């Protein structure tokens, strides 16, 4: 026999039906009806307010998987292939389509990408990597050790002439199993891990193309990688030249599917047409425009992102070609007479920083003090007076008639007369003209020589046929200035364009390459810069900024330092255009 159920407390109460409410309202007087309506309205508003407040309290706004971003790029891609890329257009698309074992992050360090983990041997001569289990190429095939071994061996093949070959000389790669492999170095090289950011190409796609045929493959234009975006569509003009790519988010990207669903990359032959396209709303993002063209943009619905580039621009003295530069007082006086602020304001339109050492600010190991950091800024007149004092203290006399400094050295009469060589790139040409004017104000006679970039490289820089050279050096996050300042690099193909030789500097650079401890390497870089600054083998001018324009609707972009323009896409999987609200308990 079932026990008798007792009525619960709540069973005595129930909400009235619509009919019951309607009947009750009809019995109200006019005043009661008005009071009821006021009460009911206040109740509804309060309830909605409470619900909204509660929802806002327990919810959070998060990125939403949605939207399309259209980007403009100057140039036409030819090799969307990490081991063959040669232009910024190549590198931009390659950075979106391919991914490496490691990835550069926003603080200048390295994070895991395709790699799940790595270990370094105690002697620093080998690195063992393990791939992520779910690492996949865009066609669904797994990324394996075979792909890494194939990629590196293709780079090292001399017949392929990969621009990345020099970085991998003396490095061997061995497969352990499908997910594990090892790099073996001929000698310790502390910045080696930066090499592992190179994009990995799929062995199963490229194995039929020998190194001699790789540059002719259709996959250089129709790429398959493992990066954050994969190719959806290629558009070409009637001449068969690529004019745009449509890329879609890669759901299998090792670092997580990007929030922005689609990217449309449009290519333009020059910067003028790129800016016109932006003005006409054909594209919403552009990168790498020159500082002088920023003022030409008349829109205001965009974000101007100023990124640090590890570039060193300066005037490099060649004492072998112009013995006058062997005089330290000459080098110091010319440096003192150089108005770097003027160059940055009038050539770079303010988009750059002054430098006084071979490692720029924002780069690992940088000597932070710059020529702009002095507490009291000297006037132009004071700087010229100081520069002349340096010369005159060393025995130089000013020839009033010819407006030039001269000095007797035995029977020889030295004159402050020389040439400056540079390229016809507008920025460098304008810089050269300003420096010529500054140094002639001091009391020098300067012949400015302008060359086509190819002519400058082949016939001036490689044979070291210049008195002074205005040029730029490209460093990485871990700069390794060896190639630019070690005495062994004074002749071509070395990049020591100041033909600088200093035993102490040589030792510091050699030790820095072998030092695994990051803080010790920092100390050696600082000591190296101090030594170079003491010798004044060049006038360090500026480090330019990289200008990247994005729409105001774009969020998640917080990159500050890049080595190459393409590194602005390093965290593109975190960019977003739309948001949604979810309860906080689900936000993780």
C-alpha positions as CSV (number, residue, x, y, z in Angstrom):
1,X,0.0,0.0,0.0
2,X,1.4,3.3,-1.1
3,X,1.8,5.9,1.6
4,X,-0.5,8.9,1.2
5,X,1.2,11.9,-0.5
6,X,1.1,15.1,1.5
7,X,0.7,18.3,-0.4
8,X,3.8,20.4,-0.6
9,X,4.0,24.0,0.5
10,X,4.5,25.1,-3.2
11,X,1.4,23.2,-4.3
12,X,-0.7,25.8,-2.6
13,X,0.6,28.4,-5.0
14,X,0.5,28.8,-8.7
15,X,0.7,31.6,-11.2
16,X,-2.6,32.9,-12.4
17,X,-3.6,32.3,-16.0
18,X,-4.0,35.0,-18.7
19,X,-7.9,34.6,-18.4
20,X,-7.8,35.0,-14.7
21,X,-5.6,38.1,-14.9
22,X,-7.9,39.6,-17.7
23,X,-11.0,39.0,-15.6
24,X,-9.4,40.5,-12.5
25,X,-8.2,43.6,-14.4
26,X,-11.8,44.2,-15.7
27,X,-13.0,44.5,-12.2
28,X,-10.4,47.3,-11.5
29,X,-11.5,50.9,-11.3
30,X,-9.9,53.4,-13.7
31,X,-7.3,54.5,-11.1
32,X,-6.6,50.8,-10.2
33,X,-6.0,50.0,-13.9
34,X,-3.5,52.9,-14.3
35,X,-1.7,51.9,-11.1
36,X,-1.6,48.3,-12.3
37,X,-0.2,49.3,-15.7
38,X,2.5,51.4,-14.1
39,X,3.4,48.6,-11.7
40,X,3.5,46.1,-14.5
41,X,5.7,48.3,-16.7
42,X,8.1,49.0,-13.9
43,X,8.2,45.3,-13.1
44,X,9.0,44.4,-16.8
45,X,11.7,47.1,-17.1
46,X,13.3,46.0,-13.7
47,X,13.2,42.4,-14.7
48,X,14.9,43.1,-18.0
49,X,17.5,45.3,-16.4
50,X,18.2,42.7,-13.8
51,X,18.6,40.0,-16.6
52,X,20.9,42.3,-18.6
53,X,23.0,43.2,-15.6
54,X,23.3,39.6,-14.5
55,X,24.2,38.6,-18.1
56,X,26.9,41.3,-18.3
57,X,28.2,40.2,-14.9
58,X,28.5,36.6,-15.7
59,X,29.4,36.9,-19.5
60,X,32.5,38.1,-21.3
61,X,33.2,39.3,-24.9
62,X,35.4,36.9,-26.9
63,X,36.6,36.7,-30.5
64,X,34.2,35.2,-33.0
65,X,35.1,33.1,-36.0
66,X,33.9,35.3,-38.8
67,X,34.8,38.0,-41.3
68,X,37.0,38.8,-44.3
69,X,40.1,40.9,-44.3
70,X,41.4,42.3,-47.6
71,X,45.1,43.2,-47.7
72,X,47.2,45.0,-50.3
73,X,50.7,43.9,-51.1
74,X,53.3,45.6,-53.4
75,X,54.8,43.3,-56.0
76,X,53.8,40.0,-57.5
77,X,54.5,36.6,-55.8
78,X,56.7,34.2,-57.8
79,X,58.0,31.7,-55.3
80,X,55.5,31.0,-52.5
81,X,58.0,28.6,-51.2
82,X,60.0,29.1,-47.9
83,X,63.2,27.8,-49.5
84,X,63.0,29.8,-52.7
85,X,61.3,33.1,-51.6
86,X,63.1,36.2,-52.9
87,X,60.7,39.1,-52.5
88,X,58.6,40.7,-49.8
89,X,55.5,39.6,-51.8
90,X,56.8,36.0,-51.7
91,X,57.6,36.1,-48.0
92,X,54.2,37.6,-47.1
93,X,52.2,34.8,-48.7
94,X,54.6,32.2,-47.6
95,X,54.3,33.3,-43.9
96,X,50.5,32.8,-44.2
97,X,50.6,29.4,-46.0
98,X,53.6,27.7,-44.3
99,X,54.7,27.1,-40.8
100,X,57.9,26.0,-39.2
101,X,59.0,24.0,-36.2
102,X,59.3,27.2,-34.2
103,X,57.6,30.6,-34.5
104,X,58.8,34.1,-33.6
105,X,56.6,35.6,-30.9
106,X,55.9,39.3,-30.1
107,X,58.6,39.7,-27.5
108,X,61.3,38.6,-29.9
109,X,61.6,35.1,-28.5
110,X,60.6,31.8,-30.0
111,X,57.5,29.6,-29.4
112,X,56.7,26.0,-30.5
113,X,54.7,25.7,-33.7
114,X,54.8,22.3,-35.5
115,X,57.1,21.0,-32.8
116,X,55.8,19.6,-29.6
117,X,59.1,19.9,-27.8
118,X,62.9,20.0,-28.3
119,X,66.0,19.3,-26.3
120,X,69.5,20.7,-26.7
121,X,72.6,18.6,-25.9
122,X,75.0,19.7,-23.2
123,X,77.7,20.5,-25.7
124,X,75.3,22.6,-27.8
125,X,76.0,20.6,-30.9
126,X,72.7,18.8,-31.4
127,X,69.0,19.6,-31.1
128,X,66.4,16.8,-30.9
129,X,62.8,17.8,-31.9
130,X,59.5,15.9,-31.6
131,X,56.6,16.9,-33.9
132,X,53.0,17.4,-32.7
133,X,50.9,14.3,-33.2
134,X,48.1,16.2,-35.0
135,X,50.4,18.4,-37.2
136,X,49.0,18.3,-40.7
137,X,49.4,19.9,-44.1
138,X,46.5,21.6,-45.9
139,X,45.7,18.4,-47.9
140,X,45.2,16.4,-44.7
141,X,48.5,14.5,-44.8
142,X,50.5,14.4,-41.5
143,X,53.7,16.4,-41.1
144,X,56.5,13.8,-40.4
145,X,60.2,13.7,-39.9
146,X,60.6,13.0,-43.6
147,X,59.2,16.4,-44.4
148,X,61.8,18.1,-42.2
149,X,64.7,16.1,-43.5
150,X,63.6,16.7,-47.1
151,X,63.1,20.5,-46.5
152,X,66.6,21.0,-45.0
153,X,68.4,18.8,-47.6
154,X,66.7,20.8,-50.4
155,X,67.9,24.0,-48.8
156,X,71.5,22.7,-48.6
157,X,71.5,21.4,-52.2
158,X,73.9,23.8,-54.1
159,X,72.2,23.2,-57.4
160,X,68.9,24.7,-56.0
161,X,70.7,28.0,-54.9
162,X,68.3,28.6,-52.0
163,X,68.7,32.0,-50.4
164,X,68.6,30.2,-47.1
165,X,71.5,27.9,-47.8
166,X,74.1,29.9,-45.8
167,X,72.1,29.5,-42.6
168,X,72.2,25.7,-42.9
169,X,75.8,25.1,-43.9
170,X,77.5,22.7,-41.6
171,X,74.2,21.4,-40.2
172,X,73.1,17.8,-40.7
173,X,69.6,16.4,-40.0
174,X,68.8,12.8,-39.0
175,X,65.4,11.1,-38.7
176,X,64.9,9.0,-35.6
177,X,61.3,8.0,-36.2
178,X,58.2,9.5,-37.9
179,X,57.9,12.3,-35.3
180,X,61.4,12.6,-34.0
181,X,64.6,13.9,-35.7
182,X,67.9,15.6,-34.8
183,X,69.9,18.5,-36.0
184,X,73.7,18.1,-35.7
185,X,75.9,21.2,-35.8
186,X,79.5,21.3,-36.9
187,X,80.2,23.9,-34.3
188,X,78.2,25.6,-31.5
189,X,76.0,28.4,-32.8
190,X,73.9,29.9,-30.1
191,X,71.2,31.6,-32.3
192,X,70.6,28.3,-34.2
193,X,67.0,27.9,-33.1
194,X,66.0,30.9,-35.2
195,X,66.7,28.8,-38.3
196,X,63.9,26.4,-37.2
197,X,61.3,29.1,-38.1
198,X,61.8,28.1,-41.7
199,X,58.6,26.9,-43.3
200,X,58.4,23.1,-43.9
201,X,57.5,21.9,-47.4
202,X,55.6,18.5,-47.9
203,X,57.8,15.7,-49.1
204,X,54.9,13.9,-50.7
205,X,54.2,16.9,-52.9
206,X,57.7,17.9,-53.9
207,X,59.5,14.5,-54.1
208,X,58.9,14.2,-57.8
209,X,60.6,17.6,-58.4
210,X,64.3,17.4,-58.4
211,X,66.2,20.5,-57.2
212,X,66.8,21.4,-60.8
213,X,63.1,21.5,-61.5
214,X,61.7,22.8,-58.2
215,X,61.8,26.5,-59.3
216,X,59.5,25.6,-62.3
217,X,56.9,23.7,-60.3
218,X,53.3,24.9,-60.2
219,X,53.3,24.5,-56.4
220,X,55.4,27.7,-56.2
221,X,52.2,29.5,-57.1
222,X,49.7,27.0,-55.9
223,X,51.2,26.1,-52.5
224,X,50.3,23.5,-49.9
225,X,51.7,24.1,-46.5
226,X,50.7,23.7,-42.8
227,X,50.3,27.4,-41.9
228,X,47.4,29.4,-40.5
229,X,45.7,29.8,-44.0
230,X,45.3,27.6,-47.0
231,X,44.7,28.5,-50.6
232,X,41.1,28.7,-51.8
233,X,41.3,30.6,-55.1
234,X,43.9,32.2,-57.4
235,X,42.9,35.1,-59.7
236,X,45.1,36.1,-62.7
237,X,44.9,38.8,-65.3
238,X,44.7,38.1,-69.0
239,X,48.5,37.9,-69.2
240,X,48.5,35.1,-66.6
241,X,49.9,37.1,-63.8
242,X,48.6,36.6,-60.3
243,X,46.6,39.6,-59.1
244,X,45.0,38.1,-56.0
245,X,44.8,35.1,-53.7
246,X,41.8,34.1,-51.6
247,X,42.9,32.2,-48.5
248,X,40.7,30.5,-45.9
249,X,41.4,29.6,-42.2
250,X,43.1,26.3,-41.7
251,X,41.1,24.4,-39.1
252,X,44.2,22.1,-38.5
253,X,46.7,24.9,-37.8
254,X,49.0,23.7,-35.0
255,X,48.4,26.8,-32.9
256,X,44.6,26.9,-33.4
257,X,42.2,27.8,-36.1
258,X,42.4,31.6,-37.0
259,X,39.3,33.7,-36.1
260,X,39.2,35.6,-39.4
261,X,37.6,33.2,-41.8
262,X,38.9,34.6,-45.1
263,X,41.9,36.7,-46.3
264,X,41.9,38.3,-49.7
265,X,45.4,39.3,-50.8
266,X,45.6,41.8,-53.7
267,X,48.9,42.6,-55.5
268,X,49.8,46.0,-56.9
269,X,52.8,46.9,-59.1
270,X,53.9,49.9,-57.1
271,X,53.1,51.8,-53.9
272,X,51.1,54.5,-55.6
273,X,48.6,52.0,-56.9
274,X,48.5,50.3,-53.5
275,X,47.6,53.5,-51.7
276,X,45.0,54.4,-54.4
277,X,43.4,51.0,-53.8
278,X,43.3,51.7,-50.1
279,X,41.8,55.1,-50.6
280,X,39.1,53.6,-52.9
281,X,38.3,50.9,-50.3
282,X,39.4,48.1,-52.5
283,X,41.5,46.9,-49.6
284,X,41.4,47.5,-45.9
285,X,45.0,46.8,-44.8
286,X,48.4,47.6,-46.3
287,X,51.9,47.1,-45.1
288,X,55.4,48.5,-45.7
289,X,54.4,51.9,-47.2
290,X,57.1,54.5,-47.2
291,X,56.9,57.2,-44.5
292,X,56.5,60.0,-47.1
293,X,53.3,58.3,-48.4
294,X,51.6,58.1,-45.0
295,X,50.6,61.8,-45.3
296,X,48.9,61.1,-48.7
297,X,46.3,58.9,-47.0
298,X,43.1,61.0,-46.5
299,X,41.0,58.4,-44.7
300,X,40.8,58.3,-40.9
301,X,39.1,54.9,-40.3
302,X,42.3,52.9,-39.8
303,X,45.0,52.1,-37.2
304,X,48.6,53.1,-37.9
305,X,50.8,50.4,-36.4
306,X,54.5,51.4,-36.0
307,X,56.7,48.4,-35.7
308,X,60.4,48.2,-34.8
309,X,62.7,46.7,-37.5
310,X,66.2,45.6,-36.6
311,X,67.8,47.7,-39.4
312,X,71.0,49.7,-39.1
313,X,71.5,52.5,-41.6
314,X,74.7,54.4,-41.5
315,X,77.7,55.9,-43.3
316,X,80.5,53.2,-43.5
317,X,84.1,54.4,-44.0
318,X,86.5,52.6,-46.2
319,X,90.0,53.4,-45.0
320,X,91.5,51.3,-47.7
321,X,90.0,53.3,-50.5
322,X,90.2,56.7,-48.7
323,X,93.2,56.9,-46.4
324,X,91.8,60.1,-44.9
325,X,89.4,58.0,-42.9
326,X,92.3,56.4,-41.1
327,X,92.4,59.6,-39.1
328,X,90.2,59.0,-36.1
329,X,89.6,62.7,-35.7
330,X,88.1,62.9,-39.2
331,X,85.6,60.1,-38.4
332,X,84.7,61.6,-35.1
333,X,84.3,65.1,-36.5
334,X,82.0,63.9,-39.3
335,X,79.9,62.0,-36.8
336,X,79.6,65.0,-34.6
337,X,78.5,67.2,-37.6
338,X,75.7,64.7,-38.6
339,X,72.3,65.9,-37.6
340,X,70.4,62.6,-37.3
341,X,67.2,64.2,-36.0
342,X,67.1,66.2,-39.2
343,X,67.3,63.1,-41.3
344,X,64.6,61.3,-39.4
345,X,62.2,64.2,-39.5
346,X,62.8,65.2,-43.1
347,X,63.5,61.8,-44.8
348,X,61.6,59.4,-42.6
349,X,58.9,61.8,-41.5
350,X,59.5,60.9,-37.9
351,X,59.1,57.1,-38.5
352,X,62.4,55.9,-37.1
353,X,64.8,56.2,-34.2
354,X,68.3,57.6,-33.9
355,X,71.1,55.1,-33.3
356,X,74.7,55.3,-32.3
357,X,75.7,51.7,-32.3
358,X,75.6,48.6,-34.6
359,X,72.6,46.9,-32.8
360,X,69.4,49.0,-32.9
361,X,66.9,49.6,-30.0
362,X,64.3,46.9,-29.6
363,X,66.8,44.1,-30.6
364,X,68.3,41.6,-28.2
365,X,71.7,42.9,-26.9
366,X,71.0,46.5,-27.9
367,X,73.1,49.3,-26.4
368,X,70.0,51.3,-25.2
369,X,71.6,54.8,-25.2
370,X,71.1,56.6,-28.4
371,X,72.3,60.0,-29.7
372,X,68.8,61.3,-29.0
373,X,69.0,60.4,-25.3
374,X,71.3,63.2,-24.1
375,X,69.8,65.3,-21.4
376,X,70.6,68.6,-23.1
377,X,70.2,68.7,-26.9
378,X,72.9,70.7,-28.6
379,X,72.2,73.3,-31.2
380,X,73.4,72.9,-34.8
381,X,75.9,75.7,-34.3
382,X,77.3,74.0,-31.2
383,X,77.7,70.7,-32.9
384,X,79.5,72.2,-35.9
385,X,81.7,74.2,-33.5
386,X,82.5,71.0,-31.6
387,X,83.3,69.1,-34.8
388,X,85.6,71.8,-36.0
389,X,87.3,71.8,-32.6
390,X,88.0,68.1,-33.0
391,X,89.7,68.7,-36.3
392,X,91.7,71.8,-35.3
393,X,93.0,70.1,-32.1
394,X,94.5,67.5,-34.4
395,X,96.2,70.1,-36.6
396,X,93.7,70.7,-39.3
397,X,93.3,74.2,-40.6
398,X,90.4,75.7,-42.5
399,X,91.2,77.0,-46.0
400,X,88.9,80.1,-46.1
401,X,89.3,80.5,-49.9
402,X,88.3,76.9,-50.8
403,X,86.1,76.4,-47.7
404,X,87.8,73.1,-46.8
405,X,89.9,71.7,-44.0
406,X,93.5,70.8,-44.7
407,X,96.4,69.3,-42.8
408,X,100.1,68.8,-43.6
409,X,101.4,65.3,-43.1
410,X,105.1,65.4,-43.8
411,X,105.4,66.7,-47.4
412,X,101.8,65.6,-48.2
413,X,98.8,68.0,-47.9
414,X,95.7,66.2,-46.7
415,X,92.4,67.6,-47.7
416,X,89.0,66.8,-46.2
417,X,87.8,65.6,-49.6
418,X,86.0,62.3,-50.5
419,X,83.0,60.7,-52.1
420,X,79.9,59.1,-50.7
421,X,78.2,56.2,-52.6
422,X,74.6,55.0,-52.2
423,X,71.7,53.7,-54.1
424,X,69.0,55.5,-55.9
425,X,66.3,54.4,-53.4
426,X,64.6,57.7,-52.5
427,X,65.2,57.3,-48.8
428,X,69.0,56.8,-49.2
429,X,69.4,59.4,-51.9
430,X,67.7,62.0,-49.8
431,X,69.8,61.0,-46.8
432,X,72.9,61.3,-48.9
433,X,72.0,64.8,-50.0
434,X,71.4,65.9,-46.4
435,X,74.7,64.4,-45.2
436,X,76.6,66.0,-48.1
437,X,75.2,69.4,-47.0
438,X,75.9,68.8,-43.3
439,X,79.5,67.8,-43.9
440,X,80.2,70.6,-46.4
441,X,78.9,73.0,-43.7
442,X,81.6,71.5,-41.5
443,X,84.3,72.1,-44.1
444,X,84.5,69.0,-46.3
445,X,84.3,68.7,-50.0
446,X,81.9,65.8,-50.8
447,X,81.0,64.1,-54.1
448,X,77.7,62.2,-53.8
449,X,77.5,59.2,-56.1
450,X,74.1,57.6,-56.8
451,X,73.9,54.1,-58.3
452,X,71.1,51.7,-59.4
453,X,70.9,49.1,-56.6
454,X,72.2,46.3,-58.8
455,X,75.1,48.4,-60.0
456,X,75.9,49.4,-56.5
457,X,76.0,45.8,-55.3
458,X,78.0,44.4,-58.1
459,X,80.4,47.2,-59.0
460,X,80.8,49.2,-55.8
461,X,80.1,47.1,-52.7
462,X,81.4,43.7,-53.7
463,X,84.8,45.0,-54.9
464,X,84.8,47.6,-52.0
465,X,85.2,50.5,-54.4
466,X,83.9,53.4,-52.4
467,X,85.3,56.0,-50.0
468,X,82.2,56.1,-47.8
469,X,79.0,54.2,-48.3
470,X,75.4,54.9,-47.1
471,X,73.8,51.5,-46.7
472,X,71.6,49.4,-44.4
473,X,72.2,46.2,-42.5
474,X,69.5,43.6,-41.7
475,X,69.7,41.9,-38.3
476,X,67.6,39.2,-36.7
477,X,66.0,39.1,-33.2
478,X,69.2,37.5,-31.9
479,X,71.3,39.7,-34.1
480,X,74.7,37.9,-34.4
481,X,76.6,40.8,-35.9
482,X,79.5,38.5,-36.9
483,X,78.9,38.9,-40.7
484,X,79.0,42.7,-40.4
485,X,81.9,43.3,-38.1
486,X,84.2,40.4,-37.8
487,X,87.6,41.0,-39.6
488,X,87.2,37.7,-41.6
489,X,84.2,39.3,-43.4
490,X,86.0,42.3,-44.8
491,X,86.0,40.9,-48.4
492,X,83.2,39.7,-50.5
493,X,81.0,37.7,-49.9
494,X,81.5,39.0,-46.3
495,X,79.3,41.9,-45.2
496,X,81.9,43.9,-43.2
497,X,81.4,47.0,-45.4
498,X,83.4,49.2,-43.0
499,X,86.4,46.9,-43.5
500,X,86.7,47.0,-39.8
501,X,89.3,45.0,-37.9
502,X,89.6,44.8,-34.2
503,X,91.0,41.7,-32.3
504,X,88.9,42.4,-29.2
505,X,85.7,42.6,-31.3
506,X,86.6,39.4,-33.2
507,X,87.0,37.6,-30.0
508,X,83.7,38.9,-28.5
509,X,81.7,38.0,-31.6
510,X,83.2,34.5,-31.8
511,X,82.5,33.9,-28.1
512,X,78.9,35.2,-28.4
513,X,78.2,32.6,-31.1
514,X,79.3,29.9,-28.8
515,X,77.7,31.2,-25.6
516,X,74.5,29.4,-24.7
517,X,73.7,31.5,-21.7
518,X,71.5,34.4,-22.9
519,X,72.7,36.9,-20.3
520,X,76.3,36.2,-21.0
521,X,75.7,36.7,-24.7
522,X,74.0,40.0,-23.9
523,X,77.1,41.1,-22.0
524,X,79.3,40.2,-25.0
525,X,77.1,42.1,-27.4
526,X,77.3,45.2,-25.1
527,X,81.1,45.0,-24.9
528,X,81.2,44.6,-28.7
529,X,79.2,47.7,-29.2
530,X,81.3,49.7,-26.7
531,X,84.4,48.8,-28.6
532,X,82.9,49.7,-32.0
533,X,81.6,53.0,-30.7
534,X,85.1,53.8,-29.4
535,X,86.7,53.2,-32.8
536,X,84.0,55.1,-34.9
537,X,84.3,53.0,-38.1
538,X,80.9,54.4,-39.2
539,X,78.4,57.0,-38.5
540,X,75.3,55.2,-37.3
541,X,72.3,57.1,-38.4
542,X,68.9,55.5,-37.8
543,X,66.7,52.4,-37.6
544,X,63.5,52.9,-39.6
545,X,60.0,51.9,-38.5
546,X,57.8,49.5,-40.4
547,X,54.4,51.1,-41.1
548,X,51.5,48.7,-41.1
549,X,47.9,49.9,-41.6
550,X,44.9,47.9,-40.4
551,X,41.2,48.7,-40.2
552,X,39.8,49.9,-36.9
553,X,37.6,46.9,-36.7
554,X,40.7,44.6,-36.4
555,X,41.6,43.5,-32.9
556,X,44.2,41.2,-31.5
557,X,47.2,42.7,-33.3
558,X,49.8,43.6,-30.8
559,X,53.1,43.0,-32.6
560,X,55.8,45.5,-31.8
561,X,59.1,44.0,-33.1
562,X,59.7,42.2,-36.4
563,X,62.8,41.1,-38.2
564,X,61.1,40.9,-41.7
565,X,57.9,42.6,-42.9
566,X,56.3,39.1,-43.2
567,X,56.6,38.6,-39.4
568,X,53.7,41.0,-38.9
569,X,51.6,37.9,-39.5
570,X,53.2,35.8,-36.8
571,X,50.2,35.9,-34.6
572,X,47.5,36.3,-37.3
573,X,45.6,33.3,-35.8
574,X,44.8,35.6,-32.9
575,X,43.5,38.5,-35.0
576,X,39.7,39.0,-35.1
577,X,37.1,41.2,-36.6
578,X,33.9,40.1,-34.8
579,X,33.1,39.3,-31.1
580,X,30.4,37.4,-29.2
581,X,29.4,37.2,-25.6
582,X,29.6,33.9,-23.6
583,X,29.3,33.1,-20.0
584,X,32.6,33.5,-18.2
585,X,32.6,29.8,-17.0
586,X,32.8,28.8,-20.7
587,X,35.4,31.4,-21.7
588,X,38.3,29.1,-21.2
